[in-house]
Amino acid sequence: MKHRIETKCIHEGWKPKKGEARQLPIYQSTTFKYDTSEQMGKLFDLEAEGYFYTRLQNPTNDAVAAKICELEGGVAAMLTSSGQAANFYAIFNICEAGDHFISSSAIYGGTYNLFAVTMKKMGIECTFVDQNLPESELTKYFKPNTKAVFGETITNPTVTVFDFEKFARLAHFYGVPLIVDNTFATPINCRPFEWGADIVTHSTTKYMDGHGASVGGCIVDSGNFDWNAHGDKFSGLTSPDDSYHGITYTNKFGKGAYITKATAQLMRDFGSSQSPQNAFYINLGLETLHLRIRQHCENALAVARFLNRSDKIAWVNYPGLEDSVDNALANKYLSNGSCGVLAFGIKGGREKSIDFMDNLNLASIVTHVADSKTCLLHPASHTHRQLTDRQLEEAGVAPDLIRLSVGLENANDIIEDIGQALAQI
């Protein structure tokens, strides 16, 4: 029987057999025992399935990855230690020194730094583009060594909506996969594979956990991109891997090639595996994701409408608002709602924005976002403070921009807290 997504949130991943624990067990072990040397040897040769070291794989992690994979409609998934690690692995799994990829400039500041600074040191070039440009303009950024296109379903912190079909057409025309960070929308409100994305990443730290309790990430592969059709670009997947006795991932693992390589090669060498304890927390969060995301959206829309009416607010950006420039894209790709995060600016600029934040009582100033408690930050002073003024402009981060993550408190209490803070400036 094919279940609906709400049921999948609760029942996918861990399917206990007779006499087994109903709740997902925490396999808090570094290693796993085998009876013979040959049994373990087959694991190291990728000839058998199983576990030998939690740095690569763990049963708790794999159960949670399987649930997220099912929610997204993919074929294989892998948990990572953070969303940042997920985005790094997603790109590095198919890029190496001398390669190039394209990213929307309107992405999380930490990801921007990863792509612009750290990966540049590794010899991988990233070109950042305005995601609102027409296809005719975007084509000029593709190069013979371009290996991927990257964007966020709902951008952090500018809260704009990514045009999947436009970027999928471009990526596939040039023979590269479209990689999308679906953190803010979650698979409850958007399933990027249905709109042409090939690989999805998540910071599970956010709505999937939902309580600010555990850090983690996830990569999900749709299985739709034909790596062999572009084998010259993706030789890491389509030619023998000497570190595993000449295995060719696409030949041996088919649609599971991308995630198998990321697990067997990148996790082996970098070890950014999520702890089983954190995976357990994420699984608990996933069981109520479909309920929580609905309330986050309802509260956020109420707050956005309140801010839109205030004479102290310069602008509000929330895709659910009827007058939002992204409302049409939101209606197309996010028909169930967008997320609980919105962006706005206060008249008077940067200093007034900071004064407003300091006057709040219920909402907390934290670096986190997308959990049960209302929180906010000022990106130009916090998450994006390493960027130059020009880079801030390219990322669409105005000096007065406040990112507000609307929690699950009563919406009237959130609005009253915002109202009293505005009254003091």
C-alpha positions in Angstrom: 0.0 0.0 0.0 1.3 3.4 -1.0 1.1 5.8 2.0 0.7 9.5 2.0 3.5 11.8 3.2 2.0 12.3 6.7 2.1 8.6 7.3 5.6 8.3 5.8 6.8 10.9 8.4 5.9 8.4 11.1 6.4 4.9 9.6 9.2 5.0 7.0 12.8 4.2 7.7 12.6 1.8 10.7 10.2 -1.1 10.2 10.5 -3.3 13.3 10.0 -7.1 13.0 8.5 -9.4 15.5 10.0 -8.7 19.0 12.0 -5.7 17.9 11.8 -2.3 19.4 8.9 -0.2 18.1 11.0 3.0 18.3 14.1 3.3 16.3 17.1 2.0 18.3 20.2 4.1 18.8 23.2 2.0 17.6 25.7 3.8 19.8 28.7 1.8 18.7 31.8 2.6 16.7 32.2 -0.9 15.3 30.3 -4.0 14.3 31.3 -7.7 14.8 31.6 -10.4 12.2 32.3 -14.1 12.5 35.0 -14.4 9.8 37.7 -12.3 8.1 36.1 -13.0 4.7 32.8 -11.4 5.8 34.5 -8.2 6.8 36.7 -8.3 3.7 33.7 -8.2 1.5 32.4 -5.1 3.2 35.7 -3.3 2.4 35.5 -4.5 -1.2 31.9 -3.2 -1.5 30.9 -6.7 -2.3 28.4 -7.1 0.6 26.1 -4.8 2.5 26.6 -4.2 6.2 28.3 -2.1 8.8 31.9 -2.0 10.0 32.6 1.5 11.3 30.2 4.4 12.2 32.4 6.9 10.4 31.0 5.6 7.2 27.6 4.1 8.0 25.4 3.3 11.0 22.0 1.5 11.2 20.3 4.3 13.1 21.6 6.9 10.5 20.6 4.7 7.6 17.0 4.3 8.9 16.6 8.1 9.2 18.2 8.6 5.8 15.8 6.1 4.3 12.9 8.0 5.8 14.0 11.3 4.4 14.7 9.6 1.0 11.1 8.3 1.0 9.7 11.7 1.9 11.6 13.4 -1.0 10.9 10.6 -3.5 14.5 9.6 -4.1 16.4 6.4 -4.5 19.2 6.7 -2.0 20.2 9.1 0.8 23.1 9.7 3.3 23.2 11.6 6.6 26.0 14.0 7.3 27.2 15.8 10.4 25.6 19.1 9.3 23.8 20.8 6.4 27.1 22.5 5.6 28.7 19.0 5.2 25.8 17.9 3.0 26.3 20.8 0.6 30.1 20.2 0.5 29.7 16.5 -0.2 27.0 17.1 -2.8 29.4 19.2 -4.9 32.7 17.5 -4.1 31.3 14.1 -5.0 31.3 15.2 -8.6 33.8 18.1 -8.7 37.6 18.1 -8.4 40.4 20.6 -8.9 40.0 22.3 -12.2 36.2 22.0 -12.3 33.6 24.7 -12.2 30.0 24.9 -10.9 27.3 27.6 -10.9 25.3 28.7 -7.8 22.6 31.2 -7.1 24.1 34.1 -5.2 21.1 34.2 -2.9 22.1 31.4 -0.6 23.0 30.9 3.1 26.2 32.9 4.0 28.0 29.9 5.3 27.4 28.0 2.0 28.5 31.1 0.1 31.8 31.2 2.0 32.2 27.4 1.4 31.8 27.8 -2.3 33.6 31.1 -2.8 36.6 30.7 -0.4 37.2 27.1 0.8 36.4 25.2 -2.4 38.3 27.8 -4.4 41.4 26.8 -2.3 40.7 23.2 -3.5 40.9 24.4 -7.1 37.1 24.3 -7.7 35.6 27.5 -9.1 32.1 28.7 -8.4 30.3 31.4 -10.4 27.5 33.1 -8.5 24.5 34.3 -10.5 21.4 36.3 -9.9 18.7 33.7 -10.0 16.2 36.1 -11.4 18.1 36.5 -14.7 16.4 35.1 -17.8 17.7 31.9 -19.3 19.3 33.8 -22.2 21.5 35.6 -19.7 22.3 32.6 -17.5 23.6 30.5 -20.4 26.8 32.6 -20.6 28.0 31.4 -17.2 28.2 27.7 -18.3 31.7 26.5 -19.3 33.1 23.2 -20.7 34.2 22.3 -17.2 30.9 23.2 -15.4 29.8 20.2 -13.4 26.7 21.3 -11.4 24.1 24.0 -10.7 23.1 24.8 -7.1 20.3 26.8 -5.5 18.0 26.9 -2.5 14.2 26.2 -2.7 13.6 29.1 -0.4 16.7 31.3 0.0 18.3 32.0 3.3 18.0 34.7 4.5 16.3 36.6 1.7 13.3 34.2 1.5 12.9 34.2 -2.3 11.7 31.3 -4.3 13.9 29.3 -6.7 12.6 28.7 -10.2 13.2 25.0 -10.5 12.1 24.5 -14.1 14.2 27.3 -15.5 17.4 26.1 -13.9 16.6 22.4 -14.5 16.3 23.2 -18.3 19.6 25.0 -18.3 21.5 22.3 -16.2 20.2 19.4 -18.3 20.9 21.2 -21.6 24.5 21.5 -20.5 24.6 17.9 -19.2 25.0 18.6 -15.5 22.8 17.9 -12.4 20.7 20.5 -10.6 21.4 20.4 -6.8 18.8 22.1 -4.5 18.9 22.8 -0.8 15.4 22.1 0.3 15.9 22.9 4.0 13.3 25.7 4.5 10.5 24.2 2.4 11.0 20.6 3.6 9.4 17.8 1.5 6.1 18.6 3.1 5.8 21.8 1.1 8.1 21.1 -1.9 9.5 18.0 -3.5 12.2 19.4 -5.9 12.6 16.1 -7.8 9.1 16.6 -9.2 10.3 19.9 -10.7 13.5 18.7 -12.3 16.1 18.7 -9.5 18.5 15.8 -9.5 20.0 15.9 -6.0 18.5 17.5 -2.8 20.3 18.5 0.4 19.0 19.4 3.8 20.2 20.9 7.0 18.2 18.5 9.2 19.2 20.9 12.1 16.2 23.0 11.0 12.6 22.0 10.6 13.3 18.3 10.4 14.6 18.3 14.0 12.4 21.3 14.8 13.5 21.8 18.4 17.1 23.1 18.2 18.4 19.9 19.7 20.6 18.3 17.1 22.9 19.3 14.2 22.8 17.3 11.0 22.4 17.2 7.3 21.3 14.9 4.5 21.8 14.3 0.8 19.2 12.6 -1.3 19.7 11.4 -4.9 16.7 11.2 -7.3 18.4 8.5 -9.4 17.2 10.4 -12.5 20.5 11.9 -13.7 22.2 9.7 -16.3 25.9 9.9 -15.3 26.9 7.5 -18.0 25.4 9.7 -20.7 27.9 12.4 -19.6 30.7 10.0 -18.6 33.5 12.3 -19.7 32.3 14.9 -17.2 31.8 12.6 -14.3 34.7 10.1 -14.5 34.7 9.7 -10.7 31.4 7.8 -11.1 31.9 6.3 -14.5 35.5 5.1 -14.5 37.3 2.6 -12.2 38.0 3.7 -8.6 41.5 2.5 -7.8 40.9 2.8 -4.0 38.2 0.1 -4.3 40.0 -2.4 -6.6 38.8 -0.7 -9.8 35.0 -0.6 -9.1 33.0 1.6 -11.4 30.2 3.0 -9.4 27.6 3.4 -12.2 28.2 -0.1 -13.5 28.0 -1.8 -10.1 25.4 0.3 -8.2 23.2 1.7 -11.0 20.9 4.4 -9.6 22.6 4.1 -6.2 26.0 5.1 -7.6 26.1 8.7 -6.5 25.3 8.0 -2.8 27.4 4.9 -2.7 30.4 6.9 -3.9 29.7 9.7 -1.4 29.5 7.1 1.4 32.3 4.8 0.5 34.8 7.5 -0.7 34.0 10.8 1.0 32.8 9.5 4.3 35.8 7.2 4.4 38.2 10.0 3.9 36.5 13.0 5.6 34.4 11.3 8.2 31.7 13.9 8.6 29.2 11.3 9.8 26.2 12.2 11.9 26.1 10.8 15.4 23.5 8.1 16.0 22.1 10.0 18.9 21.5 13.1 16.7 19.9 10.9 14.1 17.5 9.6 16.7 16.5 13.1 17.6 15.9 13.9 14.0 13.7 10.9 13.6 11.5 12.1 16.5 11.3 15.5 14.8 10.3 13.9 11.5 7.4 12.2 13.1 5.6 15.6 13.6 7.1 17.5 10.7 3.9 17.5 8.7 2.0 19.0 11.7 4.6 21.6 12.7 5.4 23.0 9.2 1.7 23.7 8.7 1.6 25.7 11.9 4.8 27.5 11.2 3.4 28.7 7.8 0.1 29.8 9.4 1.9 31.8 12.1 4.4 33.3 9.6 1.7 34.5 7.3 -0.1 36.2 10.2 3.1 37.9 11.3 3.9 38.9 7.7 0.5 40.5 7.2 0.9 42.4 10.5 4.3 43.7 9.5 3.0 44.7 6.1 0.5 47.0 7.7 2.9 48.7 10.0 4.1 52.2 9.1 7.5 51.5 10.8 8.3 48.7 8.3 10.0 49.5 5.1 9.4 46.2 3.3 8.4 42.6 4.0 9.4 39.6 1.9 7.3 36.5 2.5 6.2 34.4 -0.5 2.8 33.8 1.0 1.9 37.4 0.8 -0.3 38.2 -2.1 1.8 41.3 -3.1 5.1 39.4 -2.9 7.1 39.4 -6.1 7.6 35.6 -5.5 3.9 34.9 -4.9 3.4 33.4 -8.4 6.5 31.1 -8.0 5.3 30.1 -4.5 1.8 29.2 -5.9 3.5 27.1 -8.5 6.1 25.3 -6.5 4.9 25.7 -2.9 1.1 25.2 -3.1 0.9 23.9 0.5 2.7 26.9 1.9 6.3 28.1 2.0 8.0 28.1 5.5 8.0 29.9 8.8 10.8 32.3 7.9 10.4 35.8 6.6 12.6 38.8 5.9 11.8 42.4 6.5 13.4 45.8 7.0 12.7 48.7 9.4 12.5 52.3 8.3 15.6 54.1 9.6 17.9 51.4 8.4 20.5 49.3 10.1 20.6 51.0 13.5 16.8 51.0 13.9 16.8 47.3 13.0 19.3 46.5 15.8 17.3 48.6 18.3 14.2 46.7 17.4 15.8 43.4 18.0 17.2 44.4 21.3 13.7 45.4 22.5 12.1 42.0 21.9 11.1 39.8 24.9 9.6 36.6 23.5 11.8 36.2 20.4 15.4 35.3 20.8 18.5 36.7 19.0 20.2 33.5 17.9 22.1 32.1 14.9 19.6 29.3 14.6 16.4 29.3 12.4 13.4 27.1 11.8 12.6 25.5 15.1 9.7 25.7 17.6 10.8 29.0 19.2 10.6 32.3 17.5 14.0 33.7 16.8 15.7 36.2 14.6 19.0 37.7 13.5 20.5 40.5 11.4 22.5 38.8 8.6 24.7 41.7 7.8 25.9 41.7 11.4 25.8 38.0 12.0 25.7 35.1 9.4 26.9 37.3 6.5 29.3 39.6 8.3 32.3 38.1 6.5 30.9 39.3 3.1 31.9 42.6 1.6 29.2 45.2 0.8 29.4 44.2 -2.9 28.9 40.5 -1.9 26.0 41.4 0.3 24.4 43.2 -2.6 25.0 40.3 -4.9 23.3 38.0 -2.3 20.4 40.3 -2.0 21.1 41.0 1.7 20.2 44.6 2.5 21.8 46.3 5.5 18.5 46.5 7.2 17.4 42.9 6.5 16.1 41.0 9.5 15.5 37.3 9.2 12.6 36.3 11.5 11.9 32.6 12.1 8.4 32.4 13.4 7.9 29.6 15.9 5.0 27.6 17.2 3.9 30.0 20.0 0.5 31.6 19.7 0.6 33.9 16.8 -1.0 36.8 18.8 1.8 36.5 21.4 4.4 36.8 18.7 2.7 39.7 17.1 2.3 41.5 20.4 6.0 41.1 21.2 6.9 42.5 17.8 4.4 45.4 18.3 5.9 46.5 21.6 9.4 46.4 20.2 8.4 48.5 17.3 6.7 51.0 19.6 10.1 51.7 21.3 11.9 52.8 18.2 
